Amino acid sequence: MCASVFAGAVFYVLFSLVYDSPKERQLTTEKEELMLQYDLLDKRLDQMSVILSDLENRDDNIYRTVFEAEPIPKNIRKSGIGGVNRYKNLDKFKGEADIVISTSKKLDQLAKQLYIQSKSFDEIFEVAKQKEKMFASIPAIQPVSNKDLTRMASGFGMRIDPHYKTPAFHAGMDFTALTGTPIYATGDGNVQRADRTSKGYGNHVRIDHGYGYVTLYAHMSKMIVKPGQEVTRGEIIGYVGNTGKSRGPHLHYEVRKNDKPINPVNFYFNDLTPEEYDLMIQLSSQENQSFD
């Protein structure tokens, strides 16, 4: 009798060691499903981090640049979460502790970055309310309407000079349109120059918008403003032409801040949809030949 009981006990122990019970199989399945959900959550967090990074980049390099606010230092945006052994209570998850702690850290980091970004937008909003005149003055539209463009010939940066066929810095953007196409002031300001005395620009207009901003419109067929004249955003200041150092009818347009050329593509936020803006960035970044 004892031998039978002993043999049964040994058999039960061996069976338990080799085969999982129904409860254990259920727990294993639940664990696998839980790990899959953690993995999906981790990927979604990564996607949200990419979107937030894009917002931070626009905030620092466009919105804060426009309103002359200092960018938020990266060490503040990316600083860690304080607290001594903040995640110690998560060690109880044993084998899954690493992934639980990792996910918690990502969530905390994302929450902190979102908080900083929210405060940044609040600050920019207050600055914007205080600088209505500045906002009206800063270049914010295309100088040639989209409906009038035949194409955008060249963007800001290193391009091939059409005359010498060598790489050269192109300080603005070229908008190809028919001769006589209207050219618009891109912000309120005072006409600084309206002449053809600068080498290469032909008939050109320069508008001083204040706050360190000056825009330049070159190769015009005709100028209809005079030095000292006040202009408003959207007002016609001249017409597309082919004067000066030009290889075809187009407008060469520049934005300068404190006498240094900056990429005009960052200043079309008033009249372009997000899709049109993305397309503009793609076209302007192509390494092609400029028209002047």
Secondary structure, DSSP 8 states (H G I E B T S, - for coil): -HHHHHHHHHHHHHHHHHS--HHHHHHHHHHHHHHHHHHHHHHHHHHHHHHHHHHHHHIIIIIHHHTT-----HHHHT----STTTTGGGGGGGGGHHHHHHHHHHHHHHHHHHHHHHHHHHHHHHHHHHTHHHHHHS--S-SS-GGGEEEEEE-SEEEE-TTT-SEEEE-SEEEEE-TT-EEE-SSSEEEEEEES-STTT-EEEEEEEETTEEEEEEEEEEE---TT-EE-TT-EEEEEB--SS-SSSEEEEEEEETTEEE-GGGG-TTT--HHHHHHHHHHHTS--B---
